[in-house]
Amino acid sequence: MMHHLDSKATEVPVASLMGKTIGLYFSAEWCLPGRKFTPKLISIYQKIKQMLVEKVDDEDFEMVLVSSDRDQMAFDSYFSTMPWLALPFADPISKDLTKHFDIQEFQV
């Protein structure tokens, strides 16, 4: 059974995402453009979640971090700043998704 982590490192079953619109956020602590973008994405995420709370239909949205961090400590530090879910560090699905979506690593 696949799991995601919430910001408290609690495992969340993938089934809890059924019926939601999912955003995948490919980033890493070492990626400067990602670190600069993360606060903007947090703001947008919070606005979307607030809009959905105010709507009466069952529409929902969730973001999932797909990390390219190089170690657990960097992952934990970076993910702790985010209000959404993440694939666990070193989950092999992260590499599969990165390859599938042709995510290119770059450093500045």
Z-matrix of the N, CA and C atoms (Angstrom, degrees):
N
C 1 1.447
C 2 1.528 1 109.34
N 3 1.321 2 115.86 1 129.43
C 4 1.460 3 119.87 2 179.32
C 5 1.515 4 110.75 3 -79.31
N 6 1.337 5 115.10 4 146.28
C 7 1.453 6 121.00 5 178.00
C 8 1.520 7 109.47 6 -132.62
N 9 1.317 8 114.95 7 157.28
C 10 1.452 9 123.80 8 169.82
C 11 1.517 10 106.24 9 -118.80
N 12 1.309 11 115.78 10 165.16
C 13 1.453 12 121.09 11 176.05
C 14 1.514 13 109.77 12 -109.33
N 15 1.336 14 116.39 13 142.50
C 16 1.451 15 118.41 14 168.73
C 17 1.527 16 107.62 15 -92.93
N 18 1.325 17 117.34 16 179.29
C 19 1.458 18 120.55 17 -172.98
C 20 1.527 19 113.37 18 -65.61
N 21 1.320 20 118.03 19 -12.14
C 22 1.466 21 121.20 20 175.90
C 23 1.532 22 110.43 21 -98.72
N 24 1.341 23 117.17 22 13.54
C 25 1.461 24 124.78 23 179.78
C 26 1.526 25 112.27 24 64.42
N 27 1.326 26 116.45 25 24.68
C 28 1.450 27 121.67 26 175.42
C 29 1.526 28 108.22 27 -86.32
N 30 1.326 29 117.09 28 133.05
C 31 1.456 30 119.76 29 178.80
C 32 1.524 31 110.24 30 -70.53
N 33 1.334 32 114.07 31 135.97
C 34 1.457 33 122.09 32 179.59
C 35 1.525 34 106.88 33 -122.34
N 36 1.328 35 119.39 34 123.36
C 37 1.468 36 119.51 35 -178.88
C 38 1.521 37 111.65 36 -65.83
N 39 1.320 38 115.57 37 143.41
C 40 1.461 39 121.06 38 179.43
C 41 1.529 40 110.58 39 -58.82
N 42 1.320 41 117.03 40 -30.99
C 43 1.463 42 120.46 41 179.64
C 44 1.529 43 111.70 42 -56.57
N 45 1.339 44 117.60 43 -26.08
C 46 1.469 45 120.20 44 -179.84
C 47 1.525 46 111.92 45 -69.61
N 48 1.325 47 116.83 46 -11.71
C 49 1.468 48 120.92 47 179.51
C 50 1.531 49 112.47 48 -94.02
N 51 1.320 50 116.66 49 -5.90
C 52 1.466 51 120.27 50 -178.02
C 53 1.528 52 110.13 51 -57.06
N 54 1.336 53 115.55 52 133.87
C 55 1.453 54 120.93 53 177.27
C 56 1.516 55 114.41 54 84.08
N 57 1.332 56 117.18 55 -4.27
C 58 1.463 57 120.37 56 179.79
C 59 1.527 58 109.69 57 -97.37
N 60 1.316 59 115.91 58 152.77
C 61 1.455 60 121.12 59 169.12
C 62 1.525 61 106.05 60 -79.56
N 63 1.333 62 116.98 61 128.65
C 64 1.461 63 121.69 62 -174.73
C 65 1.522 64 109.98 63 -113.68
N 66 1.333 65 116.08 64 131.25
C 67 1.457 66 122.54 65 171.33
C 68 1.513 67 108.59 66 -105.93
N 69 1.316 68 117.60 67 131.11
C 70 1.463 69 122.03 68 175.81
C 71 1.522 70 108.21 69 -99.55
N 72 1.320 71 116.37 70 126.30
C 73 1.464 72 121.64 71 -179.79
C 74 1.519 73 108.65 72 -111.15
N 75 1.327 74 116.13 73 105.48
C 76 1.458 75 122.44 74 179.25
C 77 1.518 76 107.85 75 -88.51
N 78 1.323 77 116.71 76 115.46
C 79 1.461 78 120.16 77 -178.03
C 80 1.524 79 109.46 78 -160.23
N 81 1.333 80 114.77 79 175.72
C 82 1.464 81 121.65 80 177.33
C 83 1.522 82 108.49 81 -158.21
N 84 1.313 83 115.65 82 153.92
C 85 1.470 84 121.68 83 -179.36
C 86 1.520 85 111.35 84 -58.67
N 87 1.330 86 117.96 85 -34.74
C 88 1.466 87 121.93 86 -176.78
C 89 1.539 88 112.72 87 -79.38
N 90 1.331 89 117.36 88 -8.55
C 91 1.468 90 121.65 89 -175.68
C 92 1.533 91 109.40 90 -89.06
N 93 1.313 92 117.30 91 103.98
C 94 1.462 93 121.47 92 -176.69
C 95 1.536 94 112.76 93 -59.10
N 96 1.345 95 120.10 94 -46.36
C 97 1.467 96 118.58 95 177.30
C 98 1.529 97 112.13 96 -58.52
N 99 1.334 98 116.82 97 -38.42
C 100 1.461 99 120.19 98 177.76
C 101 1.516 100 111.80 99 -64.99
N 102 1.319 101 116.91 100 -43.98
C 103 1.473 102 120.38 101 179.61
C 104 1.522 103 110.84 102 -63.12
N 105 1.332 104 116.93 103 -34.98
C 106 1.467 105 119.58 104 177.96
C 107 1.528 106 111.46 105 -72.30
N 108 1.343 107 116.75 106 -33.09
C 109 1.454 108 121.27 107 -176.90
C 110 1.528 109 112.50 108 -80.83
N 111 1.327 110 117.61 109 -29.44
C 112 1.469 111 121.23 110 -174.26
C 113 1.530 112 113.33 111 -52.72
N 114 1.340 113 121.11 112 -46.99
C 115 1.473 114 119.19 113 179.25
C 116 1.533 115 112.89 114 -60.78
N 117 1.327 116 117.20 115 -34.57
C 118 1.465 117 120.32 116 177.86
C 119 1.527 118 110.18 117 -67.89
N 120 1.333 119 115.56 118 -41.54
C 121 1.452 120 119.68 119 179.50
C 122 1.530 121 111.13 120 -66.53
N 123 1.328 122 117.46 121 -37.32
C 124 1.465 123 121.06 122 176.50
C 125 1.526 124 109.87 123 -59.29
N 126 1.314 125 117.44 124 -44.58
C 127 1.458 126 121.86 125 179.44
C 128 1.532 127 110.95 126 -61.57
N 129 1.319 128 117.14 127 -45.63
C 130 1.467 129 121.72 128 179.50
C 131 1.528 130 110.01 129 -64.35
N 132 1.330 131 116.22 130 -44.03
C 133 1.465 132 121.71 131 179.20
C 134 1.530 133 110.34 132 -57.82
N 135 1.322 134 116.37 133 -46.57
C 136 1.466 135 119.83 134 -178.87
C 137 1.530 136 111.39 135 -64.61
N 138 1.339 137 117.04 136 -37.63
C 139 1.471 138 120.46 137 177.67
C 140 1.526 139 110.94 138 -65.51
N 141 1.340 140 116.89 139 -42.54
C 142 1.466 141 120.04 140 178.48
C 143 1.519 142 110.31 141 -62.79
N 144 1.333 143 116.96 142 -46.67
C 145 1.468 144 120.35 143 -179.72
C 146 1.531 145 110.69 144 -60.30
N 147 1.328 146 117.59 145 -40.52
C 148 1.473 147 121.22 146 179.13
C 149 1.526 148 110.83 147 -65.55
N 150 1.344 149 116.52 148 -42.22
C 151 1.464 150 120.36 149 177.63
C 152 1.520 151 110.57 150 -59.52
N 153 1.334 152 116.95 151 -41.36
C 154 1.458 153 120.62 152 -177.74
C 155 1.526 154 111.36 153 -69.72
N 156 1.332 155 117.57 154 -32.44
C 157 1.469 156 121.04 155 176.59
C 158 1.521 157 109.92 156 -63.28
N 159 1.331 158 116.28 157 -36.32
C 160 1.458 159 121.27 158 -176.82
C 161 1.528 160 113.06 159 -78.71
N 162 1.351 161 117.30 160 -16.15
C 163 1.467 162 120.89 161 178.81
C 164 1.517 163 109.54 162 -83.51
N 165 1.324 164 115.37 163 155.16
C 166 1.463 165 119.39 164 -177.88
C 167 1.532 166 113.08 165 -95.26
N 168 1.332 167 118.77 166 -12.57
C 169 1.463 168 119.19 167 -179.68
C 170 1.536 169 110.69 168 -82.68
N 171 1.304 170 116.14 169 179.82
C 172 1.465 171 121.25 170 -174.11
C 173 1.525 172 113.33 171 -92.40
N 174 1.305 173 118.09 172 14.36
C 175 1.462 174 120.94 173 -178.72
C 176 1.529 175 109.67 174 -64.49
N 177 1.331 176 115.90 175 138.58
C 178 1.462 177 119.92 176 177.67
C 179 1.519 178 109.15 177 -146.15
N 180 1.318 179 115.44 178 161.93
C 181 1.458 180 123.09 179 -173.24
C 182 1.526 181 108.28 180 -142.27
N 183 1.315 182 116.12 181 143.14
C 184 1.461 183 120.07 182 173.85
C 185 1.517 184 109.57 183 -145.42
N 186 1.317 185 115.35 184 147.21
C 187 1.460 186 123.21 185 177.28
C 188 1.524 187 107.60 186 -107.59
N 189 1.339 188 116.38 187 143.65
C 190 1.459 189 121.70 188 178.35
C 191 1.526 190 108.41 189 -131.31
N 192 1.330 191 115.87 190 122.08
C 193 1.461 192 121.00 191 175.83
C 194 1.520 193 109.42 192 -74.16
N 195 1.331 194 115.44 193 129.57
C 196 1.459 195 122.66 194 170.86
C 197 1.525 196 104.66 195 -112.13
N 198 1.316 197 115.66 196 102.52
C 199 1.458 198 121.42 197 -169.15
C 200 1.528 199 113.03 198 -88.76
N 201 1.321 200 114.50 199 144.61
C 202 1.467 201 121.87 200 169.43
C 203 1.520 202 109.77 201 -114.08
N 204 1.333 203 116.70 202 24.44
C 205 1.461 204 119.79 203 178.74
C 206 1.521 205 110.23 204 -62.52
N 207 1.319 206 115.06 205 153.41
C 208 1.467 207 120.42 206 -173.62
C 209 1.516 208 113.74 207 -93.22
N 210 1.327 209 117.17 208 -13.68
C 211 1.462 210 118.96 209 176.37
C 212 1.525 211 109.40 210 -153.28
N 213 1.326 212 114.78 211 164.64
C 214 1.462 213 121.24 212 -175.88
C 215 1.528 214 111.62 213 -62.08
N 216 1.342 215 116.96 214 -37.84
C 217 1.460 216 120.32 215 -177.88
C 218 1.533 217 111.33 216 -63.60
N 219 1.328 218 116.95 217 -44.09
C 220 1.467 219 120.85 218 178.82
C 221 1.535 220 109.81 219 -64.83
N 222 1.332 221 116.74 220 -43.15
C 223 1.454 222 121.02 221 177.63
C 224 1.529 223 110.97 222 -58.38
N 225 1.338 224 115.71 223 -49.83
C 226 1.471 225 120.30 224 -177.81
C 227 1.528 226 111.26 225 -60.30
N 228 1.327 227 116.10 226 -42.77
C 229 1.456 228 120.74 227 -178.60
C 230 1.536 229 111.10 228 -64.63
N 231 1.316 230 115.95 229 -47.71
C 232 1.465 231 120.88 230 -177.07
C 233 1.522 232 110.90 231 -69.04
N 234 1.330 233 117.32 232 -47.24
C 235 1.456 234 121.22 233 -177.34
C 236 1.527 235 111.61 234 -65.06
N 237 1.318 236 117.88 235 -28.54
C 238 1.466 237 120.49 236 -179.31
C 239 1.528 238 112.37 237 -64.55
N 240 1.337 239 117.94 238 -15.42
C 241 1.467 240 121.65 239 178.66
C 242 1.526 241 112.45 240 -86.94
N 243 1.344 242 116.79 241 -5.11
C 244 1.465 243 121.03 242 -170.44
C 245 1.532 244 111.83 243 -108.26
N 246 1.340 245 117.87 244 143.70
C 247 1.460 246 121.10 245 -179.03
C 248 1.532 247 114.60 246 -90.50
N 249 1.330 248 118.29 247 1.61
C 250 1.462 249 121.29 248 -174.93
C 251 1.519 250 111.91 249 -107.69
N 252 1.312 251 116.29 250 -164.89
C 253 1.463 252 122.91 251 -177.99
C 254 1.520 253 110.76 252 -93.30
N 255 1.339 254 116.25 253 169.75
C 256 1.458 255 121.73 254 175.92
C 257 1.515 256 109.27 255 -148.71
N 258 1.322 257 115.19 256 150.90
C 259 1.452 258 118.73 257 165.34
C 260 1.527 259 106.60 258 -69.44
N 261 1.326 260 118.85 259 142.75
C 262 1.468 261 119.87 260 178.59
C 263 1.534 262 110.90 261 -58.26
N 264 1.331 263 116.22 262 150.95
C 265 1.453 264 121.62 263 179.37
C 266 1.534 265 109.45 264 -56.26
N 267 1.316 266 115.66 265 136.22
C 268 1.468 267 124.23 266 177.32
C 269 1.530 268 113.23 267 66.24
N 270 1.324 269 117.95 268 15.80
C 271 1.461 270 120.06 269 173.64
C 272 1.528 271 107.17 270 -63.93
N 273 1.319 272 119.16 271 126.63
C 274 1.473 273 120.34 272 -177.46
C 275 1.527 274 113.34 273 -60.15
N 276 1.317 275 117.53 274 -21.97
C 277 1.464 276 120.12 275 177.83
C 278 1.528 277 110.63 276 -64.23
N 279 1.345 278 117.62 277 -29.19
C 280 1.472 279 120.61 278 178.04
C 281 1.520 280 110.86 279 -58.50
N 282 1.320 281 116.32 280 -46.25
C 283 1.471 282 119.81 281 179.55
C 284 1.527 283 110.69 282 -65.67
N 285 1.328 284 117.25 283 -39.33
C 286 1.464 285 120.51 284 178.58
C 287 1.522 286 111.13 285 -62.23
N 288 1.337 287 117.12 286 -44.21
C 289 1.464 288 120.65 287 179.49
C 290 1.522 289 111.24 288 -66.72
N 291 1.331 290 116.70 289 -41.17
C 292 1.466 291 120.79 290 178.96
C 293 1.522 292 110.50 291 -60.33
N 294 1.323 293 116.09 292 -41.60
C 295 1.469 294 120.51 293 178.62
C 296 1.534 295 110.50 294 -69.98
N 297 1.327 296 116.97 295 -45.33
C 298 1.463 297 121.13 296 -177.77
C 299 1.525 298 111.80 297 -58.76
N 300 1.339 299 116.72 298 -42.39
C 301 1.462 300 120.86 299 -178.48
C 302 1.534 301 112.37 300 -90.97
N 303 1.341 302 116.37 301 6.75
C 304 1.470 303 122.67 302 177.05
C 305 1.537 304 112.00 303 53.42
N 306 1.323 305 115.83 304 48.03
C 307 1.463 306 121.48 305 178.85
C 308 1.520 307 108.78 306 -76.80
N 309 1.315 308 115.68 307 125.73
C 310 1.463 309 121.84 308 -179.27
C 311 1.513 310 110.34 309 -99.43
N 312 1.316 311 116.96 310 128.27
C 313 1.457 312 120.27 311 175.86
C 314 1.517 313 108.90 312 -79.59
N 315 1.312 314 115.66 313 136.04
C 316 1.453 315 119.66 314 172.90
C 317 1.508 316 109.02 315 -148.12
N 318 1.314 317 114.99 316 148.56
C 319 1.457 318 121.19 317 179.07
C 320 1.508 319 108.42 318 -122.92
N 321 1.314 320 114.82 319 146.36
C 322 1.463 321 120.53 320 179.60
C 323 1.502 322 108.64 321 -114.39
